Amino acid sequence: MKRYAVLHAPDFRLQSILRHAPHLNDRPVALLDSQGQKPGVMEFNALALAAGVEMGMTPTQATARSPGLQLLTENSGHERSAQEALLQTAETISPFLEATAPGIITIEWPPEKPVDVPWLTSAILNPLQLIGLAVHIGIADNPDLALMASRFANPVEIVDNPALFLDPLPVHVLQPSEEIRGVLHAWGIHTVGELTALPMRQVCERLGPEAVALWDRAMGGSPRPLDLVKPREFFAEEADLENPIEMLEPLLFLLRKFLEQIMVRLALVYLVAGKFRLVLRFENGAPYRRVFTIPQPTRDVNLLFRMLHTHLENFTSESPVIGLELAARPVRSSEEQFGLLEKGIRDPYQFAETLARLQALLGRDQVGTPELEASHHPDAVHLRPFDVHALPSSSDAPLIGIPCLRFRPVIPAEVILEEAQPAFLYSERTTGPIRETEGPWLLEGSWWERNHWSREEWDIATDDGVYRLVRTDEDWFLDGVYA
Amino acid sequence: MAPASDKVLYLRQLLAERFKEASLPSQEIYATGLPVLDEIGIPRGALTELIPSVPRSSGGPLLFYAVLHAVLQKGERAVLIDGKNSFAPSGISSTHLNRLLWVRCHRAWEAIKAADLAIRDGNIPLVIILLSTNSPGELRKIPAPSWHRLQLLAEKSAVTVLAFTPQAQVGCARLRISVDGDFPLKKLHLARTNLLPSLHLHVARRRLGQERSTDEAIRRAACA
């Protein structure tokens, strides 16, 4: 028979915020519901409860009860991250998951997994505790009963006998309507056991069709199919900021916290970060997105933080940051052994940082490995990111002639022709008679496209050197120097 | 020459301990794979300057492409700091380009800053600074201490630095090689292997590591 487990994070919205604010752990804290017309206390911690804070109190009432009370508002970014973390931890148990509600995950329990408190503590409770989430676990034969068990768990409730578990519970856990609750109260029925002791048929006749469903729940409910979900591929932490960030330091502080959380989550599933995606949202304008490729996948917070720091040192924006997301793409950690004669990069992290600094100095499109394009244009080349793992090639083609050093941009020139041959050159680089010429070589390409090009190339020798001279339409220019 | 006194020997030892990077043995040779250069011996962890013997055509670009090709062909990685964005990748066999990091600069000062970062990093054992097409006026504006810093960084990180300049520029270079050759138009289209024997390299200056170390250490001590 199938079994189900429910992970239930009580006060989930508050927990999702507090996991990023450990300094509030020893203070009374309450979360306000800002959706309604009047903000009221929605969730609070044990210290606030001890001080007399109650559900639904206005901020004024709550702070009157507890003067040191820290009032917080909801943060949907933190909630999404925490829900994702719950799902990813649950996935280590089983791939059949349902995101039942915020802070509630239902798992179809695999038969091969043990169901005992020590195992559940080490496999679920402790890992989630590390990422700042306290959960209760309910295990039963159907999802609804498991959910009910999780609400009364401390922190684990395993229901082997539904009647034994349900009988002492107050009848309101079955969620009857106000009307039925009133009738049951009038009958003197206060617990589930008292309800199920009554004859079912007569109860249903008197209370109507709703009582049938109520009775079913009172008997432990029946199995239902799960609405399966799959956790995202990325391990992400995100936040919507109450106070926009204008300076680098607070942004780095938050990112460091995010990194630490993500690395703990990755460690729980024995993965390492292969890539990073940073998203910054601003008050005005489009969000900034950047993907970082990690030279050697790792979980080292300091190394990864240095990478972010180096990049953000040179980053500026016109408006302050109001939200951020940091997501890691997990990969399996791999052991690499170089070949006998192959030489690797000594410190790939340092090298990645150097590349980032070079890109910051010169621009991202100015640093990389050259790659020739499939074109006959003499200067058809682009840069692609440098690959530290690129292997040397043994093949080699014979090289012909002296390659030139190009002038970029080209140097405009004036040329005097004699018998259709360049005879005298005026240019910023060199001026004088042309002693020897070879050419012309006529080149043309992309004639079927808008960026059609054609050029006439000459190799010329002056008193000053050997140059490549090019004519396009009626313009002459020096394209490079050979020697 | 009279033998150094005990005090001088003690002073040398003291300086060597205090300024370790200034007293690194630097007689190691970096093998480029290009016989014409390897015969001279390019010092590892030092700055070598390559200049044309005369301002006019003497094969500087040919040597530059040849050494880069030889290094990449050996399976080494190299950083090319291109001072005027003048490198033409078609001059190297395309199968070897994947081991080359091309850093495209547009001004000499950018090239010096980029070289500083690449040498300091130390992960890639060869850094080539190509300044052949930068104007002499621009190069003269590079302060001598900048070159000196690159030299010290190269020693510290054991990176071999080849600087191609249009004229003698790097006062602190451990080795200066002048490149000579005659390459008229008609030779432009010969096979590269047939052209290389026409290159003639001469050592214009060689500074020994130990001498430099002592000089350097004494100069530093004086400054301190």
Interface residues (C-beta under 8 A of the other chain):
Chain A: L341 E342 K343 I345 R346 D347 P348 Q350 F351 T354 L355 R357 L358 L361 L362 Q366 V367 G368 T369 P370 E371 L372 P378 D379 V381 L383 F386 D387 A390 L391 P392 S393 S395 D396 A397 P398 L399 I400 G401 I402 P403 C404 L405 R406 F407 R408 E436 T437 E438 D459 I460 A461 D463 D464 G465 V466 G480 V481 Y482 A483
Chain B: P55 R56 S57 S58 G59 G60 P61 L62 F64 Y65 H69 L72 Q73 K74 G75 E76 R77 K84 N85 S86 F87 A88 P89 S90 G91 I92 S93 S94 T95 H96 L97 N98 R99 L100 L101 W102 V103 R104 C105 E110 K113 A114 L117 A118 R120 D121 G122 N123 I124 L130 S132 T133 G181 F183 P184 L185 K186 K187 L188 H189 L190 A191 R192 T193 L195
